[in-house]
Amino acid sequence: MAKHSAAQQDAERRAEARRRARLMAQGRVDADPGQDEGGEAPARRTPVPLLQRFFPPAAPLPGKGDPLAGFTYDGTLRPVVLGLWLTRRNLYAGVGMGVLWAASYIITVQYAGSLLGTIASFVSFGSLVAAGWLGWQRPWLYGFVAAVLGYLLYAAYVVYVLAGDPSIATAGAKSTLATYLLINGVLQAGIGALAGFYGGYLRRRLADPATRQASAARRRR
């Protein structure tokens, strides 16, 4: 009886060791606070950065090639030239969404507080997300381009509307207007880059086979 008990305990220890090895291979740590059979404390869970908790790594889009294929410039102005080159390759993502953003943002400002203004505000933000979704080559850049281009159109509209307003004729009023447009423009450009990044990330996550399998498994429960 004692021999059978010892053999059973040995089999349980081997099974536990195999289970812990599988967990470690998957990047998971056994939550059992006890020590393993070697007397060593279990490894602690590696802390996950806060940004990675909100945006887990997403695989590249399947079926898409190198987004920089054909780009050969390697001078000092490479970031600027690259941005213009990518924008020209996908005008709908950058320019098209920028025009849509400008139109919806003007409606948002003019009809603030109304149902139409609320809908337009969603459209304006959604156009920046769509810029990143469509601009798979560099999502944040297309969101940034759409926001900058759209805001330039909006600023031109504001200047045109206020050109005949006597209250804007003074130097102080012009300086205040210019300061407002500049600060708000920088803010909108930052929002555009973040929204574009999110749009591209969301597209990669939804296209990831692992994400689709996990979603299907949750629906079957």
C-alpha positions as protocol buffer text, in pm:
chain_id: "A"
residue {
  index: 1
  type: MET
  ca { x: 0 y: 0 z: 0 }
}
residue {
  index: 2
  type: ALA
  ca { x: 287 y: 234 z: 85 }
}
residue {
  index: 3
  type: LYS
  ca { x: 457 y: 157 z: -248 }
}
residue {
  index: 4
  type: HIS
  ca { x: 137 y: 235 z: -438 }
}
residue {
  index: 5
  type: SER
  ca { x: 100 y: 564 z: -248 }
}
residue {
  index: 6
  type: ALA
  ca { x: 460 y: 665 z: -324 }
}
residue {
  index: 7
  type: ALA
  ca { x: 418 y: 586 z: -696 }
}
residue {
  index: 8
  type: GLN
  ca { x: 95 y: 784 z: -707 }
}
residue {
  index: 9
  type: GLN
  ca { x: 259 y: 1084 z: -545 }
}
residue {
  index: 10
  type: ASP
  ca { x: 548 y: 1064 z: -788 }
}
residue {
  index: 11
  type: ALA
  ca { x: 307 y: 1058 z: -1083 }
}
residue {
  index: 12
  type: GLU
  ca { x: 123 y: 1361 z: -944 }
}
residue {
  index: 13
  type: ARG
  ca { x: 452 y: 1550 z: -909 }
}
residue {
  index: 14
  type: ARG
  ca { x: 547 y: 1471 z: -1269 }
}
residue {
  index: 15
  type: ALA
  ca { x: 203 y: 1583 z: -1392 }
}
residue {
  index: 16
  type: GLU
  ca { x: 234 y: 1907 z: -1196 }
}
residue {
  index: 17
  type: ALA
  ca { x: 581 y: 1968 z: -1341 }
}
residue {
  index: 18
  type: ARG
  ca { x: 450 y: 1917 z: -1696 }
}
residue {
  index: 19
  type: ARG
  ca { x: 159 y: 2154 z: -1629 }
}
residue {
  index: 20
  type: ARG
  ca { x: 391 y: 2426 z: -1500 }
}
residue {
  index: 21
  type: ALA
  ca { x: 620 y: 2378 z: -1803 }
}
residue {
  index: 22
  type: ARG
  ca { x: 326 y: 2429 z: -2038 }
}
residue {
  index: 23
  type: LEU
  ca { x: 222 y: 2745 z: -1854 }
}
residue {
  index: 24
  type: MET
  ca { x: 573 y: 2885 z: -1873 }
}
residue {
  index: 25
  type: ALA
  ca { x: 593 y: 2807 z: -2246 }
}
residue {
  index: 26
  type: GLN
  ca { x: 271 y: 3004 z: -2296 }
}
residue {
  index: 27
  type: GLY
  ca { x: 408 y: 3300 z: -2104 }
}
residue {
  index: 28
  type: ARG
  ca { x: 179 y: 3234 z: -1807 }
}
residue {
  index: 29
  type: VAL
  ca { x: 289 y: 3187 z: -1451 }
}
residue {
  index: 30
  type: ASP
  ca { x: 137 y: 2937 z: -1212 }
}
residue {
  index: 31
  type: ALA
  ca { x: -69 y: 3121 z: -954 }
}
residue {
  index: 32
  type: ASP
  ca { x: -1 y: 2852 z: -690 }
}
residue {
  index: 33
  type: PRO
  ca { x: 197 y: 3025 z: -414 }
}
residue {
  index: 34
  type: GLY
  ca { x: 360 y: 2696 z: -314 }
}
residue {
  index: 35
  type: GLN
  ca { x: 708 y: 2597 z: -419 }
}
residue {
  index: 36
  type: ASP
  ca { x: 783 y: 2350 z: -696 }
}
residue {
  index: 37
  type: GLU
  ca { x: 944 y: 2015 z: -635 }
}
residue {
  index: 38
  type: GLY
  ca { x: 1291 y: 2171 z: -648 }
}
residue {
  index: 39
  type: GLY
  ca { x: 1207 y: 2395 z: -352 }
}
residue {
  index: 40
  type: GLU
  ca { x: 1224 y: 2714 z: -560 }
}
residue {
  index: 41
  type: ALA
  ca { x: 957 y: 2984 z: -550 }
}
residue {
  index: 42
  type: PRO
  ca { x: 754 y: 3022 z: -872 }
}
residue {
  index: 43
  type: ALA
  ca { x: 858 y: 3296 z: -1111 }
}
residue {
  index: 44
  type: ARG
  ca { x: 673 y: 3623 z: -1074 }
}
residue {
  index: 45
  type: ARG
  ca { x: 441 y: 3752 z: -1343 }
}
residue {
  index: 46
  type: THR
  ca { x: 613 y: 4000 z: -1573 }
}
residue {
  index: 47
  type: PRO
  ca { x: 439 y: 4339 z: -1542 }
}
residue {
  index: 48
  type: VAL
  ca { x: 263 y: 4449 z: -1860 }
}
residue {
  index: 49
  type: PRO
  ca { x: 302 y: 4818 z: -1959 }
}
residue {
  index: 50
  type: LEU
  ca { x: -16 y: 5022 z: -1927 }
}
residue {
  index: 51
  type: LEU
  ca { x: -24 y: 5114 z: -2297 }
}
residue {
  index: 52
  type: GLN
  ca { x: 10 y: 4748 z: -2396 }
}
residue {
  index: 53
  type: ARG
  ca { x: -288 y: 4660 z: -2175 }
}
residue {
  index: 54
  type: PHE
  ca { x: -510 y: 4895 z: -2376 }
}
residue {
  index: 55
  type: PHE
  ca { x: -347 y: 4812 z: -2712 }
}
residue {
  index: 56
  type: PRO
  ca { x: -219 y: 4452 z: -2715 }
}
residue {
  index: 57
  type: PRO
  ca { x: 21 y: 4377 z: -3002 }
}
residue {
  index: 58
  type: ALA
  ca { x: -158 y: 4341 z: -3336 }
}
residue {
  index: 59
  type: ALA
  ca { x: -22 y: 4151 z: -3634 }
}
residue {
  index: 60
  type: PRO
  ca { x: 28 y: 4328 z: -3970 }
}
residue {
  index: 61
  type: LEU
  ca { x: -261 y: 4320 z: -4214 }
}
residue {
  index: 62
  type: PRO
  ca { x: -266 y: 3996 z: -4412 }
}
residue {
  index: 63
  type: GLY
  ca { x: -213 y: 4031 z: -4785 }
}
residue {
  index: 64
  type: LYS
  ca { x: -51 y: 4375 z: -4761 }
}
residue {
  index: 65
  type: GLY
  ca { x: 301 y: 4419 z: -4886 }
}
residue {
  index: 66
  type: ASP
  ca { x: 574 y: 4655 z: -4779 }
}
residue {
  index: 67
  type: PRO
  ca { x: 413 y: 4999 z: -4735 }
}
residue {
  index: 68
  type: LEU
  ca { x: 740 y: 5169 z: -4832 }
}
residue {
  index: 69
  type: ALA
  ca { x: 805 y: 4963 z: -5145 }
}
residue {
  index: 70
  type: GLY
  ca { x: 926 y: 5197 z: -5416 }
}
residue {
  index: 71
  type: PHE
  ca { x: 1039 y: 5475 z: -5182 }
}
residue {
  index: 72
  type: THR
  ca { x: 1409 y: 5537 z: -5240 }
}
residue {
  index: 73
  type: TYR
  ca { x: 1477 y: 5885 z: -5099 }
}
residue {
  index: 74
  type: ASP
  ca { x: 1731 y: 5881 z: -4815 }
}
residue {
  index: 75
  type: GLY
  ca { x: 1817 y: 6247 z: -4764 }
}
residue {
  index: 76
  type: THR
  ca { x: 1795 y: 6474 z: -4463 }
}
residue {
  index: 77
  type: LEU
  ca { x: 1428 y: 6557 z: -4529 }
}
residue {
  index: 78
  type: ARG
  ca { x: 1328 y: 6192 z: -4542 }
}
residue {
  index: 79
  type: PRO
  ca { x: 1035 y: 6219 z: -4290 }
}
residue {
  index: 80
  type: VAL
  ca { x: 881 y: 6508 z: -4484 }
}
residue {
  index: 81
  type: VAL
  ca { x: 932 y: 6349 z: -4825 }
}
residue {
  index: 82
  type: LEU
  ca { x: 802 y: 6017 z: -4695 }
}
residue {
  index: 83
  type: GLY
  ca { x: 490 y: 6181 z: -4558 }
}
residue {
  index: 84
  type: LEU
  ca { x: 417 y: 6352 z: -4891 }
}
residue {
  index: 85
  type: TRP
  ca { x: 491 y: 6031 z: -5080 }
}
residue {
  index: 86
  type: LEU
  ca { x: 253 y: 5826 z: -4864 }
}
residue {
  index: 87
  type: THR
  ca { x: -18 y: 6093 z: -4882 }
}
residue {
  index: 88
  type: ARG
  ca { x: 0 y: 6092 z: -5262 }
}
residue {
  index: 89
  type: ARG
  ca { x: -32 y: 5712 z: -5266 }
}
residue {
  index: 90
  type: ASN
  ca { x: -358 y: 5720 z: -5070 }
}
residue {
  index: 91
  type: LEU
  ca { x: -533 y: 6050 z: -5135 }
}
residue {
  index: 92
  type: TYR
  ca { x: -870 y: 5920 z: -5020 }
}
residue {
  index: 93
  type: ALA
  ca { x: -740 y: 5845 z: -4670 }
}
residue {
  index: 94
  type: GLY
  ca { x: -561 y: 6175 z: -4616 }
}
residue {
  index: 95
  type: VAL
  ca { x: -723 y: 6433 z: -4843 }
}
residue {
  index: 96
  type: GLY
  ca { x: -1072 y: 6281 z: -4870 }
}
residue {
  index: 97
  type: MET
  ca { x: -1112 y: 6232 z: -4495 }
}
residue {
  index: 98
  type: GLY
  ca { x: -966 y: 6578 z: -4438 }
}
residue {
  index: 99
  type: VAL
  ca { x: -1235 y: 6741 z: -4650 }
}
residue {
  index: 100
  type: LEU
  ca { x: -1503 y: 6537 z: -4471 }
}
residue {
  index: 101
  type: TRP
  ca { x: -1358 y: 6641 z: -4135 }
}
residue {
  index: 102
  type: ALA
  ca { x: -1364 y: 7010 z: -4233 }
}
residue {
  index: 103
  type: ALA
  ca { x: -1726 y: 6998 z: -4344 }
}
residue {
  index: 104
  type: SER
  ca { x: -1846 y: 6811 z: -4035 }
}
residue {
  index: 105
  type: TYR
  ca { x: -1638 y: 7029 z: -3799 }
}
residue {
  index: 106
  type: ILE
  ca { x: -1789 y: 7348 z: -3943 }
}
residue {
  index: 107
  type: ILE
  ca { x: -2136 y: 7205 z: -3885 }
}
residue {
  index: 108
  type: THR
  ca { x: -2033 y: 7102 z: -3532 }
}
residue {
  index: 109
  type: VAL
  ca { x: -1929 y: 7458 z: -3448 }
}
residue {
  index: 110
  type: GLN
  ca { x: -2224 y: 7627 z: -3616 }
}
residue {
  index: 111
  type: TYR
  ca { x: -2487 y: 7398 z: -3463 }
}
residue {
  index: 112
  type: ALA
  ca { x: -2326 y: 7335 z: -3126 }
}
residue {
  index: 113
  type: GLY
  ca { x: -2569 y: 7192 z: -2873 }
}
residue {
  index: 114
  type: SER
  ca { x: -2816 y: 7067 z: -3132 }
}
residue {
  index: 115
  type: LEU
  ca { x: -2877 y: 6716 z: -3257 }
}
residue {
  index: 116
  type: LEU
  ca { x: -2724 y: 6802 z: -3595 }
}
residue {
  index: 117
  type: GLY
  ca { x: -2411 y: 6937 z: -3425 }
}
residue {
  index: 118
  type: THR
  ca { x: -2380 y: 6622 z: -3213 }
}
residue {
  index: 119
  type: ILE
  ca { x: -2407 y: 6398 z: -3519 }
}
residue {
  index: 120
  type: ALA
  ca { x: -2153 y: 6612 z: -3704 }
}
residue {
  index: 121
  type: SER
  ca { x: -1909 y: 6585 z: -3413 }
}
residue {
  index: 122
  type: PHE
  ca { x: -1923 y: 6205 z: -3435 }
}
residue {
  index: 123
  type: VAL
  ca { x: -1869 y: 6224 z: -3810 }
}
residue {
  index: 124
  type: SER
  ca { x: -1570 y: 6455 z: -3768 }
}
residue {
  index: 125
  type: PHE
  ca { x: -1397 y: 6220 z: -3524 }
}
residue {
  index: 126
  type: GLY
  ca { x: -1501 y: 5914 z: -3724 }
}
residue {
  index: 127
  type: SER
  ca { x: -1341 y: 6059 z: -4036 }
}
residue {
  index: 128
  type: LEU
  ca { x: -1004 y: 6070 z: -3856 }
}
residue {
  index: 129
  type: VAL
  ca { x: -1044 y: 5711 z: -3742 }
}
residue {
  index: 130
  type: ALA
  ca { x: -1140 y: 5617 z: -4098 }
}
residue {
  index: 131
  type: ALA
  ca { x: -826 y: 5789 z: -4227 }
}
residue {
  index: 132
  type: GLY
  ca { x: -616 y: 5550 z: -4019 }
}
residue {
  index: 133
  type: TRP
  ca { x: -833 y: 5254 z: -4117 }
}
residue {
  index: 134
  type: LEU
  ca { x: -792 y: 5328 z: -4488 }
}
residue {
  index: 135
  type: GLY
  ca { x: -431 y: 5441 z: -4463 }
}
residue {
  index: 136
  type: TRP
  ca { x: -288 y: 5105 z: -4361 }
}
residue {
  index: 137
  type: GLN
  ca { x: 58 y: 5212 z: -4481 }
}
residue {
  index: 138
  type: ARG
  ca { x: 98 y: 5448 z: -4180 }
}
residue {
  index: 139
  type: PRO
  ca { x: -231 y: 5505 z: -3996 }
}
residue {
  index: 140
  type: TRP
  ca { x: -124 y: 5783 z: -3758 }
}
residue {
  index: 141
  type: LEU
  ca { x: 20 y: 5983 z: -4047 }
}
residue {
  index: 142
  type: TYR
  ca { x: -302 y: 5973 z: -4247 }
}
residue {
  index: 143
  type: GLY
  ca { x: -501 y: 6076 z: -3941 }
}
residue {
  index: 144
  type: PHE
  ca { x: -258 y: 6363 z: -3888 }
}
residue {
  index: 145
  type: VAL
  ca { x: -275 y: 6471 z: -4252 }
}
residue {
  index: 146
  type: ALA
  ca { x: -656 y: 6457 z: -4253 }
}
residue {
  index: 147
  type: ALA
  ca { x: -673 y: 6669 z: -3937 }
}
residue {
  index: 148
  type: VAL
  ca { x: -419 y: 6927 z: -4057 }
}
residue {
  index: 149
  type: LEU
  ca { x: -571 y: 6961 z: -4403 }
}
residue {
  index: 150
  type: GLY
  ca { x: -923 y: 6974 z: -4262 }
}
residue {
  index: 151
  type: TYR
  ca { x: -829 y: 7235 z: -4006 }
}
residue {
  index: 152
  type: LEU
  ca { x: -662 y: 7454 z: -4268 }
}
residue {
  index: 153
  type: LEU
  ca { x: -988 y: 7447 z: -4463 }
}
residue {
  index: 154
  type: TYR
  ca { x: -1179 y: 7528 z: -4145 }
}
residue {
  index: 155
  type: ALA
  ca { x: -942 y: 7816 z: -4058 }
}
residue {
  index: 156
  type: ALA
  ca { x: -980 y: 7959 z: -4410 }
}
residue {
  index: 157
  type: TYR
  ca { x: -1357 y: 7942 z: -4370 }
}
residue {
  index: 158
  type: VAL
  ca { x: -1343 y: 8123 z: -4034 }
}
residue {
  index: 159
  type: VAL
  ca { x: -1121 y: 8399 z: -4176 }
}
residue {
  index: 160
  type: TYR
  ca { x: -1353 y: 8438 z: -4476 }
}
residue {
  index: 161
  type: VAL
  ca { x: -1665 y: 8463 z: -4258 }
}
residue {
  index: 162
  type: LEU
  ca { x: -1509 y: 8710 z: -4014 }
}
residue {
  index: 163
  type: ALA
  ca { x: -1338 y: 8922 z: -4279 }
}
residue {
  index: 164
  type: GLY
  ca { x: -1627 y: 9166 z: -4293 }
}
residue {
  index: 165
  type: ASP
  ca { x: -1690 y: 9175 z: -3917 }
}
residue {
  index: 166
  type: PRO
  ca { x: -1594 y: 9519 z: -3775 }
}
residue {
  index: 167
  type: SER
  ca { x: -1516 y: 9367 z: -3434 }
}
residue {
  index: 168
  type: ILE
  ca { x: -1221 y: 9179 z: -3588 }
}
residue {
  index: 169
  type: ALA
  ca { x: -1066 y: 9487 z: -3743 }
}
residue {
  index: 170
  type: THR
  ca { x: -855 y: 9575 z: -3439 }
}
residue {
  index: 171
  type: ALA
  ca { x: -504 y: 9435 z: -3397 }
}
residue {
  index: 172
  type: GLY
  ca { x: -591 y: 9283 z: -3058 }
}
residue {
  index: 173
  type: ALA
  ca { x: -890 y: 9093 z: -3199 }
}
residue {
  index: 174
  type: LYS
  ca { x: -684 y: 8961 z: -3489 }
}
residue {
  index: 175
  type: SER
  ca { x: -411 y: 8847 z: -3249 }
}
residue {
  index: 176
  type: THR
  ca { x: -665 y: 8670 z: -3029 }
}
residue {
  index: 177
  type: LEU
  ca { x: -821 y: 8496 z: -3329 }
}
residue {
  index: 178
  type: ALA
  ca { x: -481 y: 8389 z: -3460 }
}
residue {
  index: 179
  type: THR
  ca { x: -383 y: 8251 z: -3118 }
}
residue {
  index: 180
  type: TYR
  ca { x: -708 y: 8057 z: -3093 }
}
residue {
  index: 181
  type: LEU
  ca { x: -671 y: 7910 z: -3439 }
}
residue {
  index: 182
  type: LEU
  ca { x: -310 y: 7811 z: -3373 }
}
residue {
  index: 183
  type: ILE
  ca { x: -372 y: 7642 z: -3036 }
}
residue {
  index: 184
  type: ASN
  ca { x: -687 y: 7466 z: -3155 }
}
residue {
  index: 185
  type: GLY
  ca { x: -507 y: 7358 z: -3473 }
}
residue {
  index: 186
  type: VAL
  ca { x: -224 y: 7194 z: -3277 }
}
residue {
  index: 187
  type: LEU
  ca { x: -482 y: 7019 z: -3058 }
}
residue {
  index: 188
  type: GLN
  ca { x: -676 y: 6889 z: -3358 }
}
residue {
  index: 189
  type: ALA
  ca { x: -356 y: 6767 z: -3526 }
}
residue {
  index: 190
  type: GLY
  ca { x: -271 y: 6565 z: -3214 }
}
residue {
  index: 191
  type: ILE
  ca { x: -622 y: 6422 z: -3198 }
}
residue {
  index: 192
  type: GLY
  ca { x: -596 y: 6331 z: -3566 }
}
residue {
  index: 193
  type: ALA
  ca { x: -272 y: 6138 z: -3515 }
}
residue {
  index: 194
  type: LEU
  ca { x: -418 y: 5946 z: -3218 }
}
residue {
  index: 195
  type: ALA
  ca { x: -746 y: 5874 z: -3397 }
}
residue {
  index: 196
  type: GLY
  ca { x: -562 y: 5758 z: -3708 }
}
residue {
  index: 197
  type: PHE
  ca { x: -343 y: 5529 z: -3501 }
}
residue {
  index: 198
  type: TYR
  ca { x: -650 y: 5381 z: -3338 }
}
residue {
  index: 199
  type: GLY
  ca { x: -820 y: 5327 z: -3674 }
}
residue {
  index: 200
  type: GLY
  ca { x: -522 y: 5137 z: -3812 }
}
residue {
  index: 201
  type: TYR
  ca { x: -481 y: 4938 z: -3491 }
}
residue {
  index: 202
  type: LEU
  ca { x: -849 y: 4845 z: -3487 }
}
residue {
  index: 203
  type: ARG
  ca { x: -830 y: 4723 z: -3845 }
}
residue {
  index: 204
  type: ARG
  ca { x: -527 y: 4503 z: -3767 }
}
residue {
  index: 205
  type: ARG
  ca { x: -691 y: 4361 z: -3457 }
}
residue {
  index: 206
  type: LEU
  ca { x: -1012 y: 4274 z: -3638 }
}
residue {
  index: 207
  type: ALA
  ca { x: -815 y: 4114 z: -3924 }
}
residue {
  index: 208
  type: ASP
  ca { x: -601 y: 3906 z: -3686 }
}
residue {
  index: 209
  type: PRO
  ca { x: -708 y: 3535 z: -3707 }
}
residue {
  index: 210
  type: ALA
  ca { x: -639 y: 3493 z: -3335 }
}
residue {
  index: 211
  type: THR
  ca { x: -880 y: 3776 z: -3251 }
}
residue {
  index: 212
  type: ARG
  ca { x: -1151 y: 3629 z: -3474 }
}
residue {
  index: 213
  type: GLN
  ca { x: -1108 y: 3285 z: -3316 }
}
residue {
  index: 214
  type: ALA
  ca { x: -1131 y: 3431 z: -2966 }
}
residue {
  index: 215
  type: SER
  ca { x: -1447 y: 3625 z: -3058 }
}
residue {
  index: 216
  type: ALA
  ca { x: -1606 y: 3313 z: -3208 }
}
residue {
  index: 217
  type: ALA
  ca { x: -1520 y: 3114 z: -2894 }
}
residue {
  index: 218
  type: ARG
  ca { x: -1686 y: 3379 z: -2672 }
}
residue {
  index: 219
  type: ARG
  ca { x: -2001 y: 3375 z: -2887 }
}
residue {
  index: 220
  type: ARG
  ca { x: -2026 y: 2995 z: -2858 }
}
residue {
  index: 221
  type: ARG
  ca { x: -2026 y: 3011 z: -2477 }
}
